[in-house]
């Protein structure tokens, strides 16, 4: 089993920055790619960023150039540095981990990010 705990969300003004963290525990050896998704009220959950076991990152077009993902393998933690935040970034941000143990995909509880205008 894998457990994921997100932290770092909060309220910021437009143009500000936040850094989200996702700490993994349990069967961390089974984890492959980790990713961030977000879901705004009344909207579908959408992909934000991912980072594979080799550190390769991918970003949604909407956040490219503003968000940066990183991974600390020693701490079993991934980060999402969010700069130049916009009101449309307001959402609950969820951490996801793909793994080789059932159910093969794990989710954290989410952390709220609110960007005021």
N, CA, C and O atoms as a GROMACS GRO file, in nm:
protein
  468
    1UNK      N    1   0.083  -0.119   0.000
    1UNK     CA    2   0.000   0.000   0.000
    1UNK      C    3   0.087   0.126   0.000
    1UNK      O    4   0.200   0.125   0.049
    2UNK      N    5   0.032   0.232  -0.056
    2UNK     CA    6   0.098   0.360  -0.063
    2UNK      C    7   0.005   0.466  -0.005
    2UNK      O    8  -0.114   0.470  -0.037
    3UNK      N    9   0.060   0.551   0.079
    3UNK     CA   10  -0.015   0.663   0.133
    3UNK      C   11   0.050   0.792   0.086
    3UNK      O   12   0.172   0.805   0.084
    4UNK      N   13  -0.033   0.889   0.047
    4UNK     CA   14   0.014   1.017  -0.001
    4UNK      C   15  -0.049   1.129   0.080
    4UNK      O   16  -0.169   1.128   0.104
    5UNK      N   17   0.032   1.223   0.123
    5UNK     CA   18  -0.016   1.336   0.201
    5UNK      C   19   0.034   1.465   0.139
    5UNK      O   20   0.154   1.489   0.132
    6UNK      N   21  -0.060   1.548   0.092
    6UNK     CA   22  -0.026   1.677   0.034
    6UNK      C   23  -0.023   1.785   0.142
    6UNK      O   24  -0.092   1.775   0.244
    7UNK      N   25   0.057   1.887   0.118
    7UNK     CA   26   0.061   2.002   0.206
    7UNK      C   27   0.109   2.123   0.127
    7UNK      O   28   0.159   2.108   0.015
    8UNK      N   29   0.093   2.241   0.184
    8UNK     CA   30   0.144   2.362   0.123
    8UNK      C   31   0.041   2.451   0.058
    8UNK      O   32   0.073   2.561   0.013
    9UNK      N   33  -0.084   2.407   0.053
    9UNK     CA   34  -0.188   2.489  -0.005
    9UNK      C   35  -0.221   2.608   0.084
    9UNK      O   36  -0.179   2.614   0.199
   10UNK      N   37  -0.297   2.701   0.028
   10UNK     CA   38  -0.335   2.818   0.104
   10UNK      C   39  -0.394   2.925   0.016
   10UNK      O   40  -0.430   2.900  -0.099
   11UNK      N   41  -0.404   3.044   0.071
   11UNK     CA   42  -0.460   3.160   0.001
   11UNK      C   43  -0.349   3.256  -0.035
   11UNK      O   44  -0.272   3.299   0.051
   12UNK      N   45  -0.341   3.291  -0.163
   12UNK     CA   46  -0.241   3.387  -0.210
   12UNK      C   47  -0.306   3.484  -0.308
   12UNK      O   48  -0.411   3.455  -0.365
   13UNK      N   49  -0.242   3.598  -0.326
   13UNK     CA   50  -0.288   3.695  -0.424
   13UNK      C   51  -0.236   3.660  -0.563
   13UNK      O   52  -0.133   3.592  -0.576
   14UNK      N   53  -0.306   3.705  -0.664
   14UNK     CA   54  -0.261   3.684  -0.801
   14UNK      C   55  -0.118   3.735  -0.817
   14UNK      O   56  -0.083   3.843  -0.770
   15UNK      N   57  -0.036   3.655  -0.885
   15UNK     CA   58   0.104   3.688  -0.903
   15UNK      C   59   0.194   3.630  -0.797
   15UNK      O   60   0.317   3.634  -0.811
   16UNK      N   61   0.136   3.575  -0.693
   16UNK     CA   62   0.213   3.517  -0.584
   16UNK      C   63   0.257   3.375  -0.613
   16UNK      O   64   0.235   3.322  -0.722
   17UNK      N   65   0.320   3.313  -0.513
   17UNK     CA   66   0.375   3.179  -0.528
   17UNK      C   67   0.337   3.090  -0.412
   17UNK      O   68   0.313   3.136  -0.300
   18UNK      N   69   0.333   2.960  -0.439
   18UNK     CA   70   0.315   2.857  -0.338
   18UNK      C   71   0.399   2.738  -0.378
   18UNK      O   72   0.426   2.716  -0.497
   19UNK      N   73   0.440   2.659  -0.280
   19UNK     CA   74   0.507   2.534  -0.307
   19UNK      C   75   0.430   2.421  -0.240
   19UNK      O   76   0.416   2.418  -0.118
   20UNK      N   77   0.380   2.328  -0.320
   20UNK     CA   78   0.308   2.213  -0.270
   20UNK      C   79   0.404   2.096  -0.250
   20UNK      O   80   0.500   2.080  -0.325
   21UNK      N   81   0.377   2.016  -0.149
   21UNK     CA   82   0.455   1.896  -0.122
   21UNK      C   83   0.363   1.775  -0.118
   21UNK      O   84   0.248   1.786  -0.076
   22UNK      N   85   0.414   1.662  -0.160
   22UNK     CA   86   0.342   1.535  -0.150
   22UNK      C   87   0.439   1.431  -0.097
   22UNK      O   88   0.534   1.392  -0.166
   23UNK      N   89   0.415   1.387   0.025
   23UNK     CA   90   0.501   1.288   0.089
   23UNK      C   91   0.439   1.150   0.078
   23UNK      O   92   0.323   1.130   0.115
   24UNK      N   93   0.516   1.054   0.028
   24UNK     CA   94   0.470   0.917   0.012
   24UNK      C   95   0.525   0.829   0.123
   24UNK      O   96   0.638   0.847   0.168
   25UNK      N   97   0.444   0.733   0.166
   25UNK     CA   98   0.488   0.636   0.265
   25UNK      C   99   0.429   0.500   0.230
   25UNK      O  100   0.345   0.489   0.141
   26UNK      N  101   0.472   0.397   0.300
   26UNK     CA  102   0.428   0.262   0.272
   26UNK      C  103   0.520   0.195   0.172
   26UNK      O  104   0.642   0.195   0.190
   27UNK      N  105   0.463   0.138   0.067
   27UNK     CA  106   0.541   0.066  -0.034
   27UNK      C  107   0.599   0.162  -0.137
   27UNK      O  108   0.569   0.154  -0.256
   28UNK      N  109   0.682   0.253  -0.091
   28UNK     CA  110   0.736   0.356  -0.179
   28UNK      C  111   0.826   0.300  -0.288
   28UNK      O  112   0.844   0.364  -0.392
   29UNK      N  113   0.881   0.182  -0.265
   29UNK     CA  114   0.967   0.120  -0.366
   29UNK      C  115   0.890   0.085  -0.492
   29UNK      O  116   0.950   0.068  -0.598
   30UNK      N  117   0.758   0.074  -0.481
   30UNK     CA  118   0.674   0.034  -0.593
   30UNK      C  119   0.630   0.152  -0.680
   30UNK      O  120   0.569   0.131  -0.784
   31UNK      N  121   0.660   0.273  -0.639
   31UNK     CA  122   0.611   0.392  -0.708
   31UNK      C  123   0.692   0.422  -0.833
   31UNK      O  124   0.815   0.414  -0.834
   32UNK      N  125   0.620   0.454  -0.940
   32UNK     CA  126   0.684   0.496  -1.064
   32UNK      C  127   0.665   0.646  -1.083
   32UNK      O  128   0.724   0.726  -1.011
   33UNK      N  129   0.582   0.681  -1.180
   33UNK     CA  130   0.554   0.821  -1.207
   33UNK      C  131   0.462   0.880  -1.100
   33UNK      O  132   0.368   0.814  -1.054
   34UNK      N  133   0.490   1.003  -1.061
   34UNK     CA  134   0.402   1.076  -0.972
   34UNK      C  135   0.352   1.200  -1.045
   34UNK      O  136   0.420   1.252  -1.133
   35UNK      N  137   0.234   1.246  -1.007
   35UNK     CA  138   0.172   1.354  -1.081
   35UNK      C  139   0.085   1.441  -0.991
   35UNK      O  140   0.047   1.400  -0.881
   36UNK      N  141   0.057   1.560  -1.040
   36UNK     CA  142  -0.037   1.651  -0.977
   36UNK      C  143  -0.157   1.672  -1.068
   36UNK      O  144  -0.142   1.692  -1.188
   37UNK      N  145  -0.275   1.667  -1.009
   37UNK     CA  146  -0.400   1.700  -1.076
   37UNK      C  147  -0.470   1.807  -0.994
   37UNK      O  148  -0.439   1.827  -0.876
   38UNK      N  149  -0.564   1.876  -1.056
   38UNK     CA  150  -0.642   1.974  -0.982
   38UNK      C  151  -0.788   1.970  -1.026
   38UNK      O  152  -0.820   1.929  -1.138
   39UNK      N  153  -0.874   2.012  -0.936
   39UNK     CA  154  -1.016   2.014  -0.965
   39UNK      C  155  -1.078   2.139  -0.904
   39UNK      O  156  -1.077   2.158  -0.782
   40UNK      N  157  -1.132   2.223  -0.989
   40UNK     CA  158  -1.203   2.343  -0.946
   40UNK      C  159  -1.350   2.309  -0.925
   40UNK      O  160  -1.399   2.212  -0.981
   41UNK      N  161  -1.421   2.388  -0.844
   41UNK     CA  162  -1.563   2.362  -0.820
   41UNK      C  163  -1.642   2.355  -0.949
   41UNK      O  164  -1.632   2.444  -1.034
   42UNK      N  165  -1.721   2.248  -0.965
   42UNK     CA  166  -1.804   2.232  -1.082
   42UNK      C  167  -1.729   2.190  -1.207
   42UNK      O  168  -1.789   2.180  -1.314
   43UNK      N  169  -1.600   2.164  -1.196
   43UNK     CA  170  -1.519   2.126  -1.311
   43UNK      C  171  -1.465   1.984  -1.295
   43UNK      O  172  -1.461   1.930  -1.185
   44UNK      N  173  -1.423   1.925  -1.406
   44UNK     CA  174  -1.361   1.794  -1.403
   44UNK      C  175  -1.216   1.805  -1.357
   44UNK      O  176  -1.151   1.908  -1.374
   45UNK      N  177  -1.167   1.698  -1.298
   45UNK     CA  178  -1.029   1.693  -1.258
   45UNK      C  179  -0.939   1.697  -1.381
   45UNK      O  180  -0.965   1.628  -1.480
   46UNK      N  181  -0.833   1.777  -1.376
   46UNK     CA  182  -0.744   1.791  -1.489
   46UNK      C  183  -0.598   1.770  -1.450
   46UNK      O  184  -0.558   1.795  -1.337
   47UNK      N  185  -0.522   1.723  -1.546
   47UNK     CA  186  -0.379   1.701  -1.529
   47UNK      C  187  -0.305   1.833  -1.518
   47UNK      O  188  -0.336   1.928  -1.589
   48UNK      N  189  -0.208   1.838  -1.428
   48UNK     CA  190  -0.125   1.957  -1.410
   48UNK      C  191   0.020   1.930  -1.445
   48UNK      O  192   0.078   1.999  -1.528
   49UNK      N  193   0.078   1.828  -1.382
   49UNK     CA  194   0.221   1.802  -1.398
   49UNK      C  195   0.252   1.658  -1.359
   49UNK      O  196   0.181   1.599  -1.278
   50UNK      N  197   0.358   1.603  -1.416
   50UNK     CA  198   0.403   1.470  -1.378
   50UNK      C  199   0.555   1.466  -1.376
   50UNK      O  200   0.622   1.548  -1.438
   51UNK      N  201   0.608   1.367  -1.304
   51UNK     CA  202   0.752   1.345  -1.300
   51UNK      C  203   0.776   1.196  -1.287
   51UNK      O  204   0.721   1.130  -1.199
   52UNK      N  205   0.859   1.141  -1.377
   52UNK     CA  206   0.882   0.998  -1.376
   52UNK      C  207   0.999   0.961  -1.287
   52UNK      O  208   1.057   1.046  -1.220
   53UNK      N  209   1.034   0.832  -1.286
   53UNK     CA  210   1.139   0.782  -1.197
   53UNK      C  211   1.276   0.838  -1.230
   53UNK      O  212   1.365   0.841  -1.145
   54UNK      N  213   1.294   0.883  -1.354
   54UNK     CA  214   1.420   0.943  -1.393
   54UNK      C  215   1.424   1.094  -1.379
   54UNK      O  216   1.525   1.156  -1.411
   55UNK      N  217   1.315   1.153  -1.332
   55UNK     CA  218   1.310   1.296  -1.313
   55UNK      C  219   1.257   1.375  -1.431
   55UNK      O  220   1.256   1.498  -1.427
   56UNK      N  221   1.212   1.307  -1.535
   56UNK     CA  222   1.155   1.376  -1.651
   56UNK      C  223   1.019   1.434  -1.615
   56UNK      O  224   0.934   1.364  -1.560
   57UNK      N  225   0.998   1.561  -1.646
   57UNK     CA  226   0.874   1.628  -1.613
   57UNK      C  227   0.791   1.660  -1.736
   57UNK      O  228   0.844   1.679  -1.845
   58UNK      N  229   0.661   1.665  -1.715
   58UNK     CA  230   0.566   1.707  -1.817
   58UNK      C  231   0.467   1.803  -1.752
   58UNK      O  232   0.436   1.791  -1.633
   59UNK      N  233   0.417   1.899  -1.831
   59UNK     CA  234   0.327   1.999  -1.778
   59UNK      C  235   0.210   2.023  -1.872
   59UNK      O  236   0.223   2.012  -1.994
   60UNK      N  237   0.097   2.055  -1.813
   60UNK     CA  238  -0.015   2.102  -1.893
   60UNK      C  239   0.021   2.237  -1.952
   60UNK      O  240   0.095   2.315  -1.892
   61UNK      N  241  -0.031   2.266  -2.070
   61UNK     CA  242  -0.002   2.392  -2.137
   61UNK      C  243  -0.040   2.513  -2.051
   61UNK      O  244   0.026   2.617  -2.056
   62UNK      N  245  -0.144   2.498  -1.972
   62UNK     CA  246  -0.194   2.608  -1.892
   62UNK      C  247  -0.098   2.652  -1.781
   62UNK      O  248  -0.109   2.764  -1.730
   63UNK      N  249  -0.005   2.564  -1.742
   63UNK     CA  250   0.087   2.596  -1.633
   63UNK      C  251   0.232   2.600  -1.677
   63UNK      O  252   0.319   2.636  -1.598
   64UNK      N  253   0.260   2.563  -1.800
   64UNK     CA  254   0.396   2.558  -1.850
   64UNK      C  255   0.462   2.695  -1.840
   64UNK      O  256   0.404   2.796  -1.882
   65UNK      N  257   0.582   2.698  -1.786
   65UNK     CA  258   0.654   2.823  -1.767
   65UNK      C  259   0.628   2.889  -1.634
   65UNK      O  260   0.701   2.980  -1.595
   66UNK      N  261   0.526   2.844  -1.562
   66UNK     CA  262   0.493   2.900  -1.431
   66UNK      C  263   0.513   2.800  -1.318
   66UNK      O  264   0.553   2.837  -1.208
   67UNK      N  265   0.486   2.672  -1.345
   67UNK     CA  266   0.497   2.568  -1.243
   67UNK      C  267   0.620   2.482  -1.272
   67UNK      O  268   0.654   2.459  -1.387
   68UNK      N  269   0.685   2.436  -1.166
   68UNK     CA  270   0.801   2.349  -1.178
   68UNK      C  271   0.789   2.232  -1.081
   68UNK      O  272   0.774   2.252  -0.961
   69UNK      N  273   0.797   2.110  -1.133
   69UNK     CA  274   0.792   1.993  -1.049
   69UNK      C  275   0.931   1.940  -1.019
   69UNK      O  276   1.022   1.955  -1.100
   70UNK      N  277   0.947   1.880  -0.902
   70UNK     CA  278   1.074   1.819  -0.864
   70UNK      C  279   1.047   1.699  -0.775
   70UNK      O  280   0.935   1.679  -0.728
   71UNK      N  281   1.151   1.620  -0.753
   71UNK     CA  282   1.135   1.496  -0.677
   71UNK      C  283   1.258   1.471  -0.593
   71UNK      O  284   1.371   1.479  -0.642
   72UNK      N  285   1.236   1.439  -0.466
   72UNK     CA  286   1.343   1.404  -0.374
   72UNK      C  287   1.326   1.256  -0.342
   72UNK      O  288   1.240   1.219  -0.262
   73UNK      N  289   1.408   1.172  -0.403
   73UNK     CA  290   1.395   1.027  -0.386
   73UNK      C  291   1.432   0.982  -0.245
   73UNK      O  292   1.379   0.882  -0.196
   74UNK      N  293   1.521   1.054  -0.180
   74UNK     CA  294   1.560   1.020  -0.044
   74UNK      C  295   1.445   1.040   0.053
   74UNK      O  296   1.425   0.960   0.145
   75UNK      N  297   1.370   1.147   0.033
   75UNK     CA  298   1.257   1.180   0.121
   75UNK      C  299   1.124   1.123   0.072
   75UNK      O  300   1.022   1.138   0.139
   76UNK      N  301   1.125   1.058  -0.044
   76UNK     CA  302   1.002   1.006  -0.104
   76UNK      C  303   0.896   1.116  -0.115
   76UNK      O  304   0.780   1.096  -0.081
   77UNK      N  305   0.939   1.231  -0.162
   77UNK     CA  306   0.854   1.348  -0.169
   77UNK      C  307   0.866   1.415  -0.305
   77UNK      O  308   0.975   1.426  -0.360
   78UNK      N  309   0.753   1.461  -0.359
   78UNK     CA  310   0.753   1.541  -0.479
   78UNK      C  311   0.702   1.680  -0.444
   78UNK      O  312   0.627   1.698  -0.348
   79UNK      N  313   0.743   1.777  -0.524
   79UNK     CA  314   0.709   1.916  -0.499
   79UNK      C  315   0.653   1.979  -0.626
   79UNK      O  316   0.683   1.935  -0.737
   80UNK      N  317   0.573   2.079  -0.608
   80UNK     CA  318   0.525   2.160  -0.718
   80UNK      C  319   0.540   2.306  -0.681
   80UNK      O  320   0.465   2.359  -0.600
   81UNK      N  321   0.638   2.371  -0.741
   81UNK     CA  322   0.660   2.513  -0.721
   81UNK      C  323   0.570   2.589  -0.817
   81UNK      O  324   0.583   2.575  -0.939
   82UNK      N  325   0.480   2.669  -0.764
   82UNK     CA  326   0.383   2.741  -0.844
   82UNK      C  327   0.411   2.891  -0.833
   82UNK      O  328   0.399   2.950  -0.726
   83UNK      N  329   0.448   2.950  -0.944
   83UNK     CA  330   0.478   3.093  -0.951
   83UNK      C  331   0.377   3.163  -1.042
   83UNK      O  332   0.307   3.099  -1.120
   84UNK      N  333   0.372   3.294  -1.029
   84UNK     CA  334   0.282   3.375  -1.113
   84UNK      C  335   0.141   3.321  -1.112
   84UNK      O  336   0.079   3.305  -1.218
   85UNK      N  337   0.091   3.292  -0.994
   85UNK     CA  338  -0.041   3.230  -0.981
   85UNK      C  339  -0.152   3.322  -1.030
   85UNK      O  340  -0.147   3.444  -1.014
   86UNK      N  341  -0.252   3.260  -1.090
   86UNK     CA  342  -0.367   3.329  -1.144
   86UNK      C  343  -0.494   3.281  -1.074
   86UNK      O  344  -0.496   3.170  -1.021
   87UNK      N  345  -0.600   3.363  -1.073
   87UNK     CA  346  -0.725   3.318  -1.012
   87UNK      C  347  -0.775   3.186  -1.070
   87UNK      O  348  -0.836   3.106  -0.998
   88UNK      N  349  -0.751   3.162  -1.198
   88UNK     CA  350  -0.795   3.038  -1.260
   88UNK      C  351  -0.718   2.915  -1.213
   88UNK      O  352  -0.754   2.802  -1.248
   89UNK      N  353  -0.611   2.935  -1.135
   89UNK     CA  354  -0.540   2.824  -1.074
   89UNK      C  355  -0.609   2.774  -0.947
   89UNK      O  356  -0.570   2.671  -0.892
   90UNK      N  357  -0.710   2.846  -0.902
   90UNK     CA  358  -0.782   2.808  -0.781
   90UNK      C  359  -0.846   2.670  -0.799
   90UNK      O  360  -0.922   2.648  -0.893
   91UNK      N  361  -0.814   2.579  -0.709
   91UNK     CA  362  -0.863   2.441  -0.718
   91UNK      C  363  -0.812   2.362  -0.599
   91UNK      O  364  -0.727   2.408  -0.523
   92UNK      N  365  -0.866   2.242  -0.584
   92UNK     CA  366  -0.805   2.145  -0.494
   92UNK      C  367  -0.701   2.069  -0.574
   92UNK      O  368  -0.731   2.015  -0.680
   93UNK      N  369  -0.580   2.065  -0.523
   93UNK     CA  370  -0.471   1.998  -0.591
   93UNK      C  371  -0.447   1.861  -0.528
   93UNK      O  372  -0.431   1.849  -0.407
   94UNK      N  373  -0.444   1.758  -0.612
   94UNK     CA  374  -0.429   1.620  -0.568
   94UNK      C  375  -0.298   1.560  -0.619
   94UNK      O  376  -0.260   1.581  -0.734
   95UNK      N  377  -0.232   1.487  -0.533
   95UNK     CA  378  -0.113   1.412  -0.569
   95UNK      C  379  -0.153   1.271  -0.611
   95UNK      O  380  -0.240   1.210  -0.549
   96UNK      N  381  -0.089   1.219  -0.714
   96UNK     CA  382  -0.115   1.084  -0.762
   96UNK      C  383   0.016   1.009  -0.780
   96UNK      O  384   0.117   1.066  -0.818
   97UNK      N  385   0.011   0.879  -0.750
   97UNK     CA  386   0.128   0.794  -0.770
   97UNK      C  387   0.088   0.667  -0.842
   97UNK      O  388  -0.006   0.598  -0.800
   98UNK      N  389   0.157   0.635  -0.950
   98UNK     CA  390   0.142   0.507  -1.015
   98UNK      C  391   0.237   0.408  -0.949
   98UNK      O  392   0.350   0.443  -0.916
   99UNK      N  393   0.191   0.285  -0.928
   99UNK     CA  394   0.270   0.186  -0.855
   99UNK      C  395   0.250   0.047  -0.912
   99UNK      O  396   0.161   0.024  -0.995
  100UNK      N  397   0.333  -0.046  -0.868
  100UNK     CA  398   0.326  -0.185  -0.911
  100UNK      C  399   0.250  -0.273  -0.812
  100UNK      O  400   0.249  -0.396  -0.828
  101UNK      N  401   0.187  -0.214  -0.712
  101UNK     CA  402   0.105  -0.288  -0.617
  101UNK      C  403  -0.039  -0.241  -0.629
  101UNK      O  404  -0.063  -0.125  -0.662
  102UNK      N  405  -0.137  -0.329  -0.604
  102UNK     CA  406  -0.277  -0.291  -0.612
  102UNK      C  407  -0.310  -0.177  -0.517
  102UNK      O  408  -0.255  -0.171  -0.407
  103UNK      N  409  -0.397  -0.088  -0.558
  103UNK     CA  410  -0.474  -0.078  -0.682
  103UNK      C  411  -0.402  -0.014  -0.799
  103UNK      O  412  -0.466   0.022  -0.898
  104UNK      N  413  -0.270   0.000  -0.790
  104UNK     CA  414  -0.182   0.048  -0.897
  104UNK      C  415  -0.187   0.198  -0.921
  104UNK      O  416  -0.105   0.251  -0.996
  105UNK      N  417  -0.280   0.266  -0.860
  105UNK     CA  418  -0.288   0.411  -0.867
  105UNK      C  419  -0.339   0.461  -0.732
  105UNK      O  420  -0.440   0.413  -0.682
  106UNK      N  421  -0.269   0.559  -0.674
  106UNK     CA  422  -0.301   0.609  -0.542
  106UNK      C  423  -0.318   0.759  -0.545
  106UNK      O  424  -0.251   0.829  -0.621
  107UNK      N  425  -0.409   0.807  -0.460
  107UNK     CA  426  -0.439   0.949  -0.452
  107UNK      C  427  -0.426   1.001  -0.310
  107UNK      O  428  -0.456   0.930  -0.214
  108UNK      N  429  -0.380   1.124  -0.297
  108UNK     CA  430  -0.382   1.192  -0.169
  108UNK      C  431  -0.518   1.255  -0.145
  108UNK      O  432  -0.607   1.248  -0.229
  109UNK      N  433  -0.534   1.317  -0.029
  109UNK     CA  434  -0.662   1.377   0.008
  109UNK      C  435  -0.685   1.513  -0.057
  109UNK      O  436  -0.798   1.560  -0.064
  110UNK      N  437  -0.580   1.575  -0.105
  110UNK     CA  438  -0.592   1.703  -0.171
  110UNK      C  439  -0.559   1.820  -0.079
  110UNK      O  440  -0.574   1.810   0.043
  111UNK      N  441  -0.514   1.929  -0.138
  111UNK     CA  442  -0.488   2.051  -0.064
  111UNK      C  443  -0.545   2.169  -0.143
  111UNK      O  444  -0.526   2.178  -0.264
  112UNK      N  445  -0.613   2.258  -0.073
  112UNK     CA  446  -0.682   2.370  -0.138
  112UNK      C  447  -0.585   2.482  -0.171
  112UNK      O  448  -0.507   2.526  -0.086
  113UNK      N  449  -0.590   2.528  -0.294
  113UNK     CA  450  -0.516   2.646  -0.338
  113UNK      C  451  -0.617   2.750  -0.385
  113UNK      O  452  -0.697   2.723  -0.475
  114UNK      N  453  -0.614   2.867  -0.324
  114UNK     CA  454  -0.704   2.974  -0.361
  114UNK      C  455  -0.623   3.097  -0.398
  114UNK      O  456  -0.540   3.144  -0.320
  115UNK      N  457  -0.647   3.149  -0.518
  115UNK     CA  458  -0.576   3.266  -0.568
  115UNK      C  459  -0.676   3.379  -0.584
  115UNK      O  460  -0.770   3.368  -0.663
  116UNK      N  461  -0.656   3.486  -0.511
  116UNK     CA  462  -0.747   3.599  -0.515
  116UNK      C  463  -0.701   3.701  -0.619
  116UNK      O  464  -0.582   3.710  -0.649
  117UNK      N  465  -0.796   3.776  -0.672
  117UNK     CA  466  -0.766   3.878  -0.771
  117UNK      C  467  -0.760   4.016  -0.710
  117UNK      O  468  -0.735   4.114  -0.781
   0.00000   0.00000   0.00000
